[in-house]
Amino acid sequence: PSGTAITLAESILKHSSISEWSIENQKEDALFIKVKREGEVPGTHSVTYGSAIDEIEIKHTAHNRKGFALGAVVAAEWIKNKKGVFQMKDVLSI
């Protein structure tokens, strides 16, 4: 799975009784991450909650790579003269 998918899964697990994620749908007591890579598609991520009654979905679709490139430039400018290991949440102060 992508880094974004893993970050989403870990955020969900923080608020769940489930303790791990898996790309194996049959694995009981694990949050399932469906992975599908498609050629030149920049990225689509969906979080879906489904029950016997209904389904709720939150979806993000990147139409091109401009947002990723801008994020890389912002991170490069932010990290100048810093030492250590950082994540995008450090760059974005979240």
N, C-alpha and C positions, 0 to 999 in steps of 0.2 A: 504493500500500500504506500501511497504518497505520504510525505511528512505531514501534509495538511490533514489527511485522513487519520493518521495516528494521533495528532494533536486533538482533533475533534473527539476521537474515541476516548482518549485519556481524560478529557474534560467531562465527558458523559459519565465515565466510571467514577469520578470524584463524587458524583451525586447519585450513586446507584449501589445496590447491594452486590452487584456483579464486580468481580475483582480483576478480570482480564479480558482482552479482546483476542479475536482469532479470525483468520481468513477461511477457516473451515466451518461451514454452515451447520454441520452435524454436531459440533462440539457443544455439549450442554454447559450451562452456567458460564458462557463467554459471550461477549458482545461481538456479533458478526460484522465484519467489514467485507463488503463485496468489492472486489478489485477488478477493474476493466480498463485496460489501456487501449486507446484507439488512435493510431497514426499521428496526425498533426493536430488533434484536438487539444487545446491548451489546458483545459481542466474543468471538470464538473464535479462538485461534491454535494451529496444529499444526505441529510440526516432524517431518517424515517422512524416514526413510532407507530406500530400497528397493533391493533387488538381485534377481537372477534366483532367488535362494534364499528370501529372506524379506523382511520389512518391520518396521521399528521406528518407533513413533510416540509423541511426547510431546505432550500436548494440554492447553491451559488454556481453560476456558470461564467467562466472567463471566456470572452469572445476572441481575445487575442493575448499576446504575451506582453503588451505594453505595461500593464500593472505590475507584473513580475519584474520587468526591467527597471521601472521606477523604484520599486522596493529595494532592489539591489543597489541602485545609485544612492538612495537615501541612507541605507545601511553603511555603504562605503564611506560616505561623508561623515556619518555619526561616529564610526569606529576609529577615525583618524586620531592618532596619538593615545589610543587606549590599549591596554594590555589585558589579556584574559580570554575567557570563553563566554560568548554572549548568544542570545537568541533574539529573534525579531521582537519579542515582547519587551526586551530591554530597549531596543531602538525606539519602539512606540510608547514606552513608559506605561505599559499595562501589566 
